[in-house]
Amino acid sequence: MSTPAQSTSPPSPTAVAPVPWRSYVAIGDSFTEGLWDQPAPDGECRGWADVLALHLSTRRTAAGDDPLVYANLAIRGRLLRPILAEQLPEALAMQPDLVSLVGGGNDILRPQADVDALARSLEDAVVRIRATGADVLLSTGVDAADSPIVRRTRGRVGIYNTHVWSIARRHGGHVLDLWGMRSLKDWRMWAPDRIHLTSDGHARVAQAALVALGLAPDDAAWDDPLTPLPPTPRLQKAREDAQWLREHVYPWATRRLRGRSSGDARVAKRPHLEPVEQRGDQAG
């Protein structure tokens, strides 16, 4: 992660508040599944939720507690309704202390999306989670003002974000504020499809999640912008946009027309609660 020279050193896990959660289940779509973070040792994408679980577990063990146990049920391409119908009951059956519920982004990409209906479904799910005594982590959508096509959803995302904050306030939830992250306005944080994050982007979102949960970040410069690059020449930008349309937008639109999803026939990468162990290839 790029940080300015004047940044202070990150606090050590033992210097920050203790982690009250013993178990964590993440549910959602490709964002929480972890596309396109570096692969974990088993070949699956890792992603911000996995990195968050690692940070929480590391802090627990540093304080002399047992490692965090963690499951990730998120599957790419899922709309909010299947997330709530399929993943939420499985998550609640595990009786976790913490649930992250991030969904609705795939719905909002569709022009006919009913954002208010999505918010009602989200709130019903939050009520169910909170009734078990578990804490819940929600997320806003990203500000896509600089995206040539996705920015058309900016108004819908803004309305949905307002609902997210209100739902969290009413029910004592936590909110991961992606819209407010300055670093995510840099295209170097995004994979070539311009929809999913790079490993650096996922690492920064994991730090934002710590902050959302009321914990100190491991990296004080977690949201510092990268050093600006010179402007991209107009011809080069036009070529890059054309390549993006050809390689990423067209296949996505084709799947939609055929009623297919990138997550068809996929199963959760981490379907059961398992201890999160620190490994050299997991640092991030």
C-alpha positions, 0 to 999 in steps of 0.5 A, a space after each residue: 500500500 502506498 503511504 506518504 513519508 510523513 505517515 505515522 507508524 501503525 499501532 500494534 494489535 496489542 495497543 488497540 481495543 480488544 476484539 469482542 467477536 469470537 465468530 464472523 460470517 460474511 455474506 454477499 456477492 463478488 465484492 465480499 467473495 473477493 474478486 480480484 484479490 490475490 488468490 489464497 493458498 487454495 486458489 480462491 480469491 481472498 478479499 477484504 472480508 478475509 483480510 478483515 477476519 485475519 486482522 481480527 483474529 491476529 488481534 485476538 491471539 495477541 491478547 491471549 484469546 482464541 483465534 477468530 472463527 470465520 465463514 464466507 458464504 458470498 458468491 459472485 453475481 448474486 442479487 440481494 434477494 438470493 443473498 437473503 434467501 440462501 446465505 442469510 439463513 445459513 449464516 444465522 444457523 452458525 450463531 456468529 457474533 458478527 455478520 457482514 451483509 453487503 449486497 444490492 450492488 448487482 441489483 442497482 446496476 439494473 435500471 429498473 431497480 427499486 431501491 426503496 424495496 431493496 432497502 426494505 429487504 435489507 432492513 428486514 435482514 438487519 432486524 433478523 441478525 440483530 435479534 440474535 444478538 449479533 453485530 452487523 456490518 453494512 456497506 455503502 456503495 462506491 461513488 462511481 462519478 468517474 466511471 464512464 458507464 457505471 456513473 449512471 447508477 450514481 443517483 440510485 447508489 446515493 439513495 441506497 446509501 442514505 437508506 443504509 445509514 438510516 438502517 444502521 442508526 435505527 438498529 445499532 449497525 456498523 457502516 463500511 463507508 466506501 462512498 467516502 473513501 478517497 483512495 478508491 477514486 484512483 483507478 489503480 485501486 481497481 481491477 481491469 473490469 473497473 468493478 472489482 478491487 485490486 489487492 491493494 483496494 481490498 487491503 484498504 477496504 479491510 482497514 476501513 472495515 476496522 474503522 467502521 467497527 470502532 477499532 483502530 486501523 493497523 495502517 494510519 494512512 489506510 485511506 491516503 490517496 496515491 501519488 497522482 499520475 500524469 493525465 492520460 492522453 485522450 487517445 489512449 483513454 479512448 482505446 482503454 475505454 473501448 477495450 473495457 467495453 469489449 472485454 468486460 461490459 459486453 460479456 456482462 451484458 450478454 450474460 444478462 440477456 441470457 439470464 445467466 450469472 457469473 456465479 451460476 453453479 458456484 458454491 461458497 468458498 468458506 462455507 463453515 466456521 473455521 479458525 483464522 490462522 496467521 500464515 506468511 502468504 496471508 499478510 495484508 
